[in-house]
Amino acid sequence: MDARVAAARPLSADAAGVNEPRLPIPSLPRDAVFLALGLLAVLAWDAAGLDLGVSRLFGTAVGFALRDHWLTEGVLHNGARWLAWALAIVLVVGIWRPLPFARRLSRRERVAWVAATLACVILIPLLKRVSLTSCPWSLAEFGGTASYVSHWLVGVADGGPGRCFPAGHATAAFCFLPGYFVLRQAAPGAARAWLLATLAAGLLLGGVQVVRGAHYVSHSLWTAWWCWALSLAMLHAMRARTSPRDAAQ
């Protein structure tokens, strides 16, 4: 065959690397170990009692100066929330028109990705609804009426409105953690980039809420852990029910 003709032909799926063998599915025991280590880290933060001390760096007897600032509230709170919903819509559309780095995923995997993301969005508000923990800006020492009560004292009210644990706003970033788990076998490079971007966004949004007095540090840490645990459980369950033929589609 003429070399010029061969060069003019588009690459086949195999030549382009689309159908190259996937990496082995990460083992559930290994993932469980990392999940347990994350739990120990969050518990260590709680045990150290650092929440109130960090909030005192930003709050005074008259409240939190950056609570209603245009950057913290307008951009990094309201704006970030709309951006998160826009990305969620992109993922939904991606079930039928996948993003370039997600083309090696089966449609079932893309559906699972969206389902796990929405499950995270639903889980955290449900946990908040039954929480008696109030936000830092509701504490008496910051101009409110509540007393500080650890979220571990289940059933003990603090005199404030409650419903502040775990952090809802951090969910706007951490709800996208399922992308790491669903991509890491088919596109490990994209998976790592997705994870780093998600964690960076989560730390930023969680930090903003600490500065505003809307949450303690631990509230965002627990949101991250719950989203990680739920993503891990759902996607391992999905792959346990997926045949090799399904995974190849």
Residue, then its C-alpha position, 0 to 999 in steps of 0.5 A: m500500500d502506498a505510504r501516502v495513502a496509508a498516512a491519509r487514512p484516519l486512525s482506527a479505534d485500535a490504532a488511536g488507543v481507544n480499545e486498548p486493554r483497561l487497567p485492572i479494577p482496583s480491589l475493594p479491600r484496598d479502597a476500603v483501607f484508604l477509606a478507613l484512613g480518611l475516616l481516622a484523619v477526620l476523627a483525629w481532627d474532631a478529637a483535637g477540638l480545632d473547629l472553634g479555634v479556627s472559626r475564632l480566627f475569622g469571627t468576632a463578637v459582632g459576627f464574621a466580617l466576610r459573611d456577606h462579602w461580594l467575593t465570598e458570598g456572591v462569587l464563591h458561594n452563589g456563583a460556585r453553586w450555579l457552576a456546579w449545576a452546570l457541570a452536572i448538566v454536562l455529565v447528564v448530557g455526557i450519558w449520550r454525548p460523552l466528554p472526550f476523556a470519557r469515551r472509553l466508558s460504557r453507557r452504563e458506567r456513565v449512568a452510574w457516574v451521574a447517579a452517584t453524583l446525584a446521590c451525593v447531592i441528595l445525601i448531605p442535605l438529608l443528613k443536615r435535616v436531622s442535625l441539631t448542630s448550628c453554624p458558627w455564625s449562630l454562636a453567642e460569642f459571634g453575635g448569635t444565640a447558640s452555645y458550642v456543642s460538638h456534633w458528636l453529642v447526638g440529640v443535644a441541642d445548642g440553642g440555635p437553629g441547627r441543621c448545619f452539619p455536615a457542610g452543604h456548600a462543599t457538596a458542590a465540589f465533593c459530589f463530583l468525586p465519583g468521576y475519579f472512581v469511574l474514570r480511574q480504570a479506563a482513563p487513569g490520567a484523566a481520573r487523577a486530574w479530576l480528583l485533584a481538581t475536585l479536592a482543590a475545589g472542595l477545599l476552596l469552597g469549604g474554606v470559604q464557608v469557614v471564613r464566612g462563619a457558615h461552617y466549621v472545618s470538620h463539616s466540610l471534611w465529613t462532607a468529603w468523607w461521606c461523598w467518597a464513601l458513597s461513591l466508592a460503594m455505588l461504583h464497586a456495586m455497579r462493577a460487581r454486577t457488570s459483565p465483561r461484555d458490558a464493560a467493553q461496550 
